[in-house]
């Protein structure tokens, strides 16, 4: 039986790599739905190649181009966030890949979960922003989340066959990005082109910048709390520049399990799509003799304060992670546009966290308000530099 796959965000980094995985296993998977935000040309090419049942573009102004290119096919065409949510609920899919970057990915993932579908989650912001709401929704509908992030996939794999009550803590590994050896003074002069040169991973622009600031790792510790029902004190981070060990699970008998593999997102994508079966991969294998050694060290919270901000937001809970995420999205865009410096991204996020009222048990509506306010505060701070 072919597994039926829907991809939310098929033109992004995770979406394109997921289609690469699917294209290498046509006997295992069938694409049912592709969605994109603005990249209509790539979406059209993907649709012509994979022939899904439905295609949707969020930007309604691009629908005519979609209609012109695909109108003669049997593919159903949709446009706008509301229609995307509706088709995600209706589509006959075994797995929905949540690959839309940022806050924009929250509602489409929720739509899939409301229909009780299995979600292969690559959009970490979904759990960062609304972890409590997502967990409650999963319990209510029976929807299952399989993590796609390499670190969370590693934890997930290490826990297969284990009793979660025996977990003492987990350690998420971080490559450290390209700037681990730079001083604070040198970090002030980092340019976007420098930050986009990740030493190990092939990722989208925003995630690559977040990796360089360690905000990506901050998001991952918040995500891990909700995925694995952990307390903040049970989640550690260690810098591992080789990016071969993707995370550790420590058990209360003193044993430690880890998952290893080359730094390629297609590996955790394949695992999520194949689960519980472990499918054959054409990717290169780990060569330990060539690697030679593994190194580890603690993250420097003085030079990379984003990780500390995220740890604080995790402990505070409520709407703090939502504010963290929204302000960071604005800060990253401003950095990429050359409006602020590398270290100023952290200043923007910190300002938003300090100037928005704390809500202990926010509703989805109040999280939306916090998201909007955080973006406004971030833009105000950027204008002061």
C-alpha positions as CSV (number, residue, x, y, z in Angstrom):
1,X,0.0,0.0,0.0
2,X,1.3,3.4,-1.0
3,X,1.4,6.0,1.9
4,X,-0.5,9.1,0.9
5,X,1.4,12.3,1.6
6,X,0.3,15.9,1.9
7,X,3.1,18.6,2.1
8,X,2.4,22.0,3.6
9,X,5.2,24.2,2.3
10,X,6.4,22.0,-0.6
11,X,8.6,24.8,-2.1
12,X,10.7,25.4,1.0
13,X,13.9,23.6,2.1
14,X,12.1,20.8,4.0
15,X,9.4,20.5,1.3
16,X,11.8,20.1,-1.6
17,X,13.9,17.6,0.3
18,X,10.7,15.6,1.2
19,X,9.8,15.5,-2.5
20,X,13.3,14.3,-3.2
21,X,12.8,11.4,-0.7
22,X,9.4,10.6,-2.1
23,X,10.8,10.7,-5.7
24,X,13.4,8.1,-4.7
25,X,10.7,5.8,-3.4
26,X,7.8,5.8,-5.9
27,X,6.8,2.4,-4.7
28,X,6.3,3.6,-1.2
29,X,4.6,7.1,-1.4
30,X,2.0,9.0,-3.3
31,X,1.8,12.8,-3.2
32,X,-1.8,13.9,-2.5
33,X,-1.5,17.6,-1.8
34,X,1.2,20.4,-2.3
35,X,0.9,23.9,-0.9
36,X,3.1,26.9,-1.1
37,X,3.0,30.6,0.0
38,X,4.4,32.5,-3.0
39,X,6.7,30.4,-5.1
40,X,4.1,29.6,-7.7
41,X,6.6,28.6,-10.5
42,X,8.3,25.9,-8.4
43,X,4.8,24.7,-7.1
44,X,3.7,24.3,-10.7
45,X,6.8,22.3,-11.6
46,X,6.3,20.1,-8.6
47,X,2.6,19.5,-9.4
48,X,3.4,18.6,-13.0
49,X,6.1,16.1,-11.8
50,X,4.2,14.5,-8.9
51,X,0.6,14.9,-10.1
52,X,-1.1,15.3,-6.7
53,X,-4.8,15.3,-6.2
54,X,-4.8,19.0,-5.1
55,X,-2.5,22.0,-5.1
56,X,-2.9,25.3,-3.2
57,X,-1.2,28.6,-3.2
58,X,-1.6,30.9,-0.1
59,X,-1.1,34.1,-2.0
60,X,-4.5,34.6,-3.8
61,X,-3.0,37.0,-6.4
62,X,-1.0,34.1,-7.8
63,X,-4.0,31.8,-8.4
64,X,-4.4,32.9,-12.1
65,X,-0.9,31.7,-12.8
66,X,-1.6,28.4,-11.1
67,X,-4.9,28.1,-13.1
68,X,-3.2,28.9,-16.4
69,X,-0.5,26.3,-15.9
70,X,-2.6,23.5,-14.3
71,X,-6.1,24.2,-15.4
72,X,-6.0,21.6,-18.1
73,X,-5.0,18.8,-15.7
74,X,-7.2,16.9,-13.2
75,X,-5.5,18.6,-10.3
76,X,-7.9,20.5,-8.0
77,X,-6.7,24.0,-7.4
78,X,-7.1,26.2,-4.3
79,X,-5.9,29.6,-3.0
80,X,-5.8,31.4,0.3
81,X,-5.2,30.3,3.9
82,X,-8.8,29.4,4.5
83,X,-9.0,27.1,1.5
84,X,-5.7,25.5,2.5
85,X,-7.0,24.7,5.9
86,X,-10.2,23.2,4.4
87,X,-8.4,21.0,1.9
88,X,-5.9,19.8,4.5
89,X,-8.9,18.6,6.6
90,X,-10.5,16.9,3.7
91,X,-7.6,15.4,1.8
92,X,-7.1,11.6,2.0
93,X,-3.6,11.6,3.4
94,X,-1.8,9.2,5.7
95,X,0.8,11.8,6.7
96,X,0.7,15.6,6.5
97,X,4.2,17.1,6.5
98,X,4.2,20.5,8.3
99,X,7.1,22.3,6.6
100,X,5.9,25.9,6.5
101,X,8.4,28.1,8.2
102,X,7.4,30.3,11.1
103,X,4.1,31.3,12.7
104,X,2.4,30.8,9.4
105,X,2.6,27.1,9.8
106,X,0.5,26.9,12.9
107,X,-3.0,27.0,11.6
108,X,-2.5,24.5,8.7
109,X,-0.9,22.0,11.1
110,X,-3.9,22.5,13.5
111,X,-6.3,21.9,10.6
112,X,-4.6,18.5,9.9
113,X,-4.7,17.6,13.6
114,X,-8.3,18.6,13.9
115,X,-9.0,15.9,11.3
116,X,-7.1,13.4,13.3
117,X,-4.3,13.1,10.8
118,X,-0.7,12.0,11.5
119,X,1.6,15.1,11.2
120,X,5.3,14.8,10.4
121,X,6.3,18.1,12.0
122,X,9.2,20.1,10.7
123,X,7.7,23.5,11.7
124,X,9.1,23.9,15.2
125,X,7.2,27.1,15.7
126,X,3.9,25.3,16.0
127,X,4.9,23.8,19.3
128,X,7.0,26.8,20.4
129,X,4.0,29.2,20.0
130,X,1.1,26.9,21.1
131,X,2.6,23.8,22.7
132,X,-0.2,23.4,25.3
133,X,-3.0,23.9,22.8
134,X,-1.4,21.5,20.3
135,X,-1.0,18.8,23.0
136,X,-4.6,19.2,24.0
137,X,-5.7,19.0,20.4
138,X,-3.8,15.8,19.8
139,X,-5.4,14.2,22.8
140,X,-8.8,15.3,21.7
141,X,-8.6,14.1,18.1
142,X,-6.1,11.2,18.3
143,X,-3.7,13.0,15.9
144,X,-0.1,11.8,16.1
145,X,3.0,14.0,15.8
146,X,6.2,12.4,14.4
147,X,9.1,14.9,14.6
148,X,11.2,15.7,11.5
149,X,13.8,17.9,13.1
150,X,17.0,15.9,13.2
151,X,17.5,16.3,16.9
152,X,13.9,15.4,17.8
153,X,13.9,12.6,15.4
154,X,17.0,11.3,17.2
155,X,15.2,11.5,20.6
156,X,12.1,9.8,19.1
157,X,14.2,7.0,17.6
158,X,16.0,6.5,20.9
159,X,12.7,6.2,22.8
160,X,11.2,3.5,20.6
161,X,10.7,0.5,22.8
162,X,11.5,2.4,26.0
163,X,9.4,3.5,28.9
164,X,9.4,7.3,29.0
165,X,9.2,7.1,32.8
166,X,12.8,5.9,32.8
167,X,14.1,9.0,31.0
168,X,16.3,11.1,33.2
169,X,17.1,13.8,30.7
170,X,17.8,14.5,27.1
171,X,20.7,16.3,25.4
172,X,20.1,18.1,22.2
173,X,23.2,18.6,20.1
174,X,24.0,21.8,18.2
175,X,26.5,22.3,15.4
176,X,27.3,25.7,16.8
177,X,26.9,27.3,13.4
178,X,29.7,29.1,11.6
179,X,30.6,31.6,14.4
180,X,31.5,29.5,17.5
181,X,35.1,30.8,17.4
182,X,34.3,34.5,17.0
183,X,34.6,37.1,19.7
184,X,31.7,39.4,20.7
185,X,33.5,42.2,18.8
186,X,33.8,40.0,15.7
187,X,30.1,39.0,15.9
188,X,29.1,42.6,15.6
189,X,30.5,42.7,12.1
190,X,28.9,39.4,10.8
191,X,27.0,39.9,7.5
192,X,24.0,38.0,6.3
193,X,26.1,36.3,3.6
194,X,28.5,35.0,6.3
195,X,25.6,33.8,8.4
196,X,24.0,31.9,5.5
197,X,27.1,29.7,5.1
198,X,26.3,26.9,7.5
199,X,29.2,24.4,7.8
200,X,27.1,21.2,7.9
201,X,23.4,21.6,7.1
202,X,21.4,22.5,4.0
203,X,18.6,24.6,5.4
204,X,16.4,27.5,4.5
205,X,17.5,31.1,5.1
206,X,15.7,31.8,8.3
207,X,16.6,28.5,10.0
208,X,20.2,29.0,8.9
209,X,20.3,32.4,10.6
210,X,18.6,31.0,13.7
211,X,21.3,28.3,13.8
212,X,24.0,30.9,13.8
213,X,22.5,32.8,16.7
214,X,21.5,29.5,18.5
215,X,17.9,30.6,18.5
216,X,17.1,27.5,16.5
217,X,18.4,25.4,19.4
218,X,16.4,27.5,21.8
219,X,13.2,26.7,19.8
220,X,14.2,23.1,19.9
221,X,14.4,22.9,23.7
222,X,10.8,24.4,23.9
223,X,9.6,21.9,21.2
224,X,11.2,19.0,23.1
225,X,9.3,19.8,26.2
226,X,6.0,19.3,24.4
227,X,7.0,16.4,22.2
228,X,8.4,14.3,25.0
229,X,6.6,15.6,28.1
230,X,9.7,16.9,29.8
231,X,10.4,19.5,32.5
232,X,12.8,22.3,31.5
233,X,15.5,20.9,33.9
234,X,15.5,17.6,31.8
235,X,16.7,19.3,28.6
236,X,20.4,20.0,28.0
237,X,22.2,21.4,25.0
238,X,25.8,20.6,23.9
239,X,27.8,21.9,21.0
240,X,28.9,19.0,18.7
241,X,30.6,20.6,15.6
242,X,30.7,17.4,13.6
243,X,26.9,17.1,13.5
244,X,27.0,13.3,13.4
245,X,25.4,12.6,16.8
246,X,22.0,14.1,16.6
247,X,21.0,13.9,20.2
248,X,21.2,11.7,23.4
249,X,18.7,10.2,25.8
250,X,19.9,9.6,29.3
251,X,18.1,6.9,31.3
252,X,17.8,6.5,35.1
253,X,20.0,3.4,35.1
254,X,22.9,5.4,33.8
255,X,22.6,4.2,30.2
256,X,22.7,6.7,27.4
257,X,21.4,6.2,23.9
258,X,22.2,8.3,20.8
259,X,21.2,8.4,17.2
260,X,23.9,9.0,14.6
261,X,23.9,9.8,10.9
262,X,25.3,12.2,8.3
263,X,24.0,15.7,8.5
264,X,21.2,15.5,5.9
265,X,17.6,16.3,6.6
266,X,16.5,13.7,4.1
267,X,17.3,11.0,6.7
268,X,14.9,12.2,9.4
269,X,12.3,12.9,6.7
270,X,12.5,9.4,5.4
271,X,12.3,8.0,8.9
272,X,9.1,10.1,9.7
273,X,7.5,9.0,6.4
274,X,8.4,5.4,6.8
275,X,7.7,5.0,10.5
276,X,7.4,2.4,12.0
277,X,9.2,0.8,9.1
278,X,12.9,1.8,8.5
279,X,13.2,2.3,4.8
280,X,16.3,1.9,2.5
281,X,18.1,5.1,1.9
282,X,20.4,6.0,-1.0
283,X,22.3,8.6,1.1
284,X,26.0,8.2,2.0
285,X,26.8,6.3,5.2
286,X,28.8,7.5,8.2
287,X,32.5,6.7,7.9
288,X,33.9,6.8,11.5
289,X,37.5,6.4,10.4
290,X,37.3,9.5,8.2
291,X,35.6,11.5,11.0
292,X,38.4,10.6,13.4
293,X,36.9,12.1,16.6
294,X,33.8,13.6,18.1
295,X,34.1,16.8,20.2
296,X,31.6,18.4,22.6
297,X,31.5,21.6,24.6
298,X,29.0,23.8,26.4
299,X,27.3,26.7,24.5
300,X,28.5,30.2,25.4
301,X,25.5,32.1,26.7
302,X,27.4,35.3,26.8
303,X,28.1,35.4,23.1
304,X,24.9,33.7,22.1
305,X,22.2,35.1,24.4
306,X,19.3,33.9,22.3
307,X,19.7,30.4,23.8
308,X,19.4,31.9,27.3
309,X,16.3,33.9,26.2
310,X,14.7,30.7,25.0
311,X,15.5,28.8,28.1
312,X,13.9,31.6,30.2
313,X,10.9,31.6,27.9
314,X,10.5,27.9,28.4
315,X,10.6,28.2,32.2
316,X,8.1,31.1,32.1
317,X,5.7,29.4,29.7
318,X,2.5,31.1,28.8
319,X,2.8,33.6,26.0
320,X,6.6,34.1,26.4
321,X,7.6,31.5,23.7
322,X,5.1,33.1,21.3
323,X,6.6,36.5,21.9
324,X,10.1,35.0,21.5
325,X,9.2,33.5,18.1
326,X,7.4,36.5,16.7
327,X,10.1,39.1,17.6
328,X,12.7,36.7,16.3
329,X,11.0,36.4,12.9
330,X,11.0,40.2,12.6
331,X,14.6,40.5,13.8
332,X,15.9,37.8,11.3
333,X,14.2,39.5,8.4
334,X,15.7,42.9,9.5
335,X,19.2,41.3,9.6
336,X,18.8,39.7,6.2
337,X,17.7,43.1,4.8
338,X,20.8,44.7,6.3
339,X,18.8,46.9,8.7
340,X,20.4,45.6,11.9
341,X,23.5,43.8,13.0
342,X,24.0,40.2,14.1
343,X,24.0,40.9,17.8
344,X,21.1,43.3,17.6
345,X,18.7,40.5,16.7
346,X,19.0,39.4,20.3
347,X,18.4,43.0,21.5
348,X,15.1,43.1,19.5
349,X,13.8,39.8,20.9
350,X,14.8,40.8,24.5
351,X,13.0,44.1,24.1
352,X,9.8,42.4,23.0
353,X,9.9,40.0,25.9
354,X,10.4,42.8,28.4
355,X,7.6,45.0,27.1
356,X,4.6,42.8,26.5
357,X,2.3,41.7,29.3
358,X,2.8,38.0,30.4
359,X,-0.2,35.7,30.1
360,X,0.0,32.4,32.0
361,X,-2.6,30.4,30.2
362,X,-3.2,32.1,26.8
363,X,-6.0,31.1,24.4
364,X,-5.3,30.8,20.7
365,X,-6.8,34.2,20.3
366,X,-4.6,35.8,22.9
367,X,-1.6,34.1,21.4
368,X,-2.5,35.7,18.1
369,X,-2.7,39.1,19.8
370,X,0.7,38.4,21.5
371,X,2.2,37.5,18.1
372,X,0.9,40.8,16.5
373,X,2.1,42.9,19.4
374,X,5.5,41.3,19.5
375,X,6.0,42.1,15.9
376,X,5.0,45.7,16.5
377,X,7.4,46.0,19.4
378,X,10.2,44.4,17.4
379,X,9.7,46.8,14.5
380,X,9.7,49.7,17.0
381,X,13.0,48.6,18.5
382,X,14.6,48.1,15.0
383,X,13.7,51.7,14.2
384,X,15.6,52.9,17.3
385,X,19.0,51.5,16.1
